[in-house]
Amino acid sequence: MRMNVSAQPGRVDLRPLSARSVVLSLLLGTHPPELPVKDLVRLVEPFGVGGSTLRAALSRMTAAGDLRRVDAVYGLSDRLLARQRRQDDAVHPRTRAWDGDWEMLVITVTGRGPADRADLRSRLAALRLAELREGVWLRPANLIRPLPDELRSVAQCCTARPESPAHDLAAALWPLDTWAATARALLTHIAAADRPGELFTAFAAVVRHLLTDPVLPCELLPADWPGEALRTAYADYRRELARSAG
C-alpha cells in the first residue's frame, strides 16, 4: 500500500483557504481545542476571513456536527477530537528502539463490500501499515501505540521477521524518495512565504504530508530524511499561533 503523496515528487498540495478550513486548522492545533468567538474573529482576520463570514461558517459547522458550542465558546466535536489525536501523533509520533521485529496483520474476514474494504484500508493506512500483498499488512514494530480492538474481529495480529532485507522491504512498501522530495519542497515553500495566508496554507499541507509519513526506524530511511525538519517547522509555527491566541 503506497503512501498517498503527490504523484509528482517535489510538488506541494496547496488548497485554497476557506472560513471552515481556517477555523478547523486553528482548533485542531489548539489544546484544549476550543476558542471564544471573539478570539476566532481576531485570529481569522489575517487570513482574509471577515466577521460575518466567520459567524456563518461557525453556524454551518455547528449544525453539521463539526463543532460544539457552549455559550460563546466553540470547540471540536468528538469526531474531530479523534482527528486532532491523529494529527498530534503525526507531529509527535511516539517511537521506541527497533529490534528488527515487524507488526503483521492478516485480514481474516471475507465477503466484505467495497465500502467496508475501502474503510478498512484507510484505517490500516492511518495506523502507518503498508500492504505487502492482498490482505497482508505490516510495518516495523517501532511505534508505541496499541492497535484498535475492533481490528481483532477482522484480522490476526502477530509479530514477524520477513526474510527480505528490511531496508529493501521498506523501500518497496513506501515511496520514500517521493515523500522526501515533497517534504523538502514544502520546507522551501515555507521559507519563501511572506504572507500569513500563504504560510497558513503551506502548513495545512505540511500536516497532510506528515499524516503519510511511515515513521520508520532511522536505519531504514534514506540519508538526510526531512521528516524531523518538517515536524520542527510545524511545531514552531503552532507555537507562534498559540501565542497569538493567548
N, C-alpha and C positions, 0 to 999 in steps of 0.2 A: 504494500500500500504506500504509494508515494505521497510525500507531503504536499499540501495544497499551497504551492508557492507560484509566483509569477512564471508563466511559460517562457518568458524571455529573461535570462539572467541579467541582473543589473537594472531591471525596470521596477519602479515603485508603484504600488497600488494606492493612488491618492483619490479619495472620494470627496465630492463636494460637501461642504458643511450645510447642515440644516439645523433648525432650532432643536429638533429632537436629538440629533446626534451630539450636539454640543452639551445639552443637558445630561444625556446618558454618560458621556465621557467624563464630565465633571463629577457626577455622583459615583461612577464606577471607580474613580481614583480618589475618593474621599472616604475617610474612616473616622467615625461611622458614616455610612453613605446617606447623609441627609443634610439639607441646607434650607434655611429660611428663604422665602421668596425674595425678600429684599436683597439677600446676598446673591441669589441667582441673577437678579436683574443687573447687578453690578458686574458679575463675572462674565455674563454672556455679551455684554456691550462691546468689548474689544473685538469680538468675532462677527460683528455686524448684525446681531440679533436684538431688535428693539423690544421694549417692554410689552407692547400689545401682542407682538408675535410670540414672545415667550409665554405669556399667560394663555394664549390659545393653544400652544403646544402642551403646556402643563395640563390643561383641561383634557385634551385628547389622550394624553399618555395615562392620566389617571383613569379615564373611562376604559381604556384598553387593558388596564391591569399592569402597566409598566411601573407605575408609581403608586405610592400610598401617601395620603395627606393627613396630617394631624395639625389642626389649626392652620398656621401659615407656613408650616414646615413640610417639605417634600422629601420623601425617601424612596429607595428602591423597593420594589415588590420582592416577595420570596423568590420568585423565579429568577429575577435579575440579581438577587444576592448570590445565587449559585453561580451565575456568570461572573460576578465580582471575584468569587473564590477562585475560579479557573484563571481569571486574569492575574490575580495575585500570585498564584502558583507559577504562571508563565514568567512573571517578573522576578520572583524569588523562589525558584524551584528548590525543593529540599532533596539533597542527594547524600549518598554515602559512598565510601570507598568501594570500588568494584572488585570482586574476587573472581570474575570470569563467568559467573552464572548468568543465565538469561531467564526472564519470565516467558512462559509459553501458555497461550490459551488456545484450546482446540474446541471449535464450535461443535456441539453435540446434538443440537436441535435441528430438525429438518422440516420442510414444509411451510416455512415462514413466507409471508407475502413480500412483494418488492419493497413496500414502505417499511415493514419491520426490519428487513435485511439492511436497508439503507440507514435506518436509525441505529441499528447495532453497529454498523461500520463506523458511523460518525462518533459513537460513544467510545469505541475502541481506539480510534484515531486520536480523540481528545485525551485519552489516557497515555498517549505517546507510544502506542503499539503500532507495529507495521505488519502487513500481511505477507508472509513468506510464500504461501500458496493458498488456494481456496480453503477457507475455514481454519487456517493455522496462523496465529498472530504471535509476535514475540518482540522482545526488546531486552537490552542489557538490564540486569537487576540492580541498578544503582539509584533508583528513585525511592524516597521514603514516602510512600503513600499506599493506603490499602486499596485493593480492588473492590468495587461496589458488590455488595452481597447478591444483588439481583443477577449479576453475571454468572453466578454459580448454577443458576437454573437453566442456562443455555450453553455453558461451556465448562470444560475441565481445565483447571489451572494447575500448573506444575512448574518446576524448575528444571532447566535443561542446559546442556553444553553442546551446542551444534558442532559437527565435525568440521565444517568450513572455518577457515581462519576468521577470527572475529572482525578484524579490520575490513576484510573483503566483504563479509556479510553485511556489515553496517553500510558500506558504500553501495551495495546492491539494493538495500532496503530503503535508503533515504538519499535524495539528490542533494548531497551535502554541498557540492560546489555551487549549485544553483542558489541554495539557501544563503550561502555566504556572500555570493555576488550581490544578491538583493539587499542583504543586511548592510553591506558596505555602501551601496547606493543610497540607502536611507540615511546612513551617517553623513554622507557627503551632502545630501539634500538638507539635512538639519543644520549642518554647519553654515550653509549658504543662506538659509531662511532668515529674513529680517522683519517679517510682519507677524503679528500674533496669530492671525487666521492660518497663515501658511505653516507656522510651527505646529499649531493645534492639529491640522490635517495630517501633517507628517507623523506626529506622534501617535495619532489614531492608527496609521498604517504600521507603525512600529509594534503596537500591541497586537494587531492581527498577525504580524510576522512572528512575534515571539510565541504566540499560541501554537505555531507549527514547528518550533524548534524541538528536535527529538531529545535534547538534553542528554547527550551521550557521554560516557566516560571520556576524559581528555585523551586517553591513549587510543581512542577510536576516531578522533576528529582530525581533519586536515590541519596543517600548520596554519597559524595566525587565524584561528577561528574567531569570528567577530561577535559571537553570542554575548559574551560578558560585557563588551564595549557597548552593545546595543542596550542591554539591561541597565547599565550605569547611566547612559544618556537619558533613558526614560525615567529612572528613579530621580535623577537631578531635576528633570522637568516637573515631575509630580510634586517635588518639594517646593518648587517655585510657585506652582499653582496653589498648593496648600497654604503658603504664606500669604498669597493674595486673598484667599478665602478667610483667613484668620482675622 
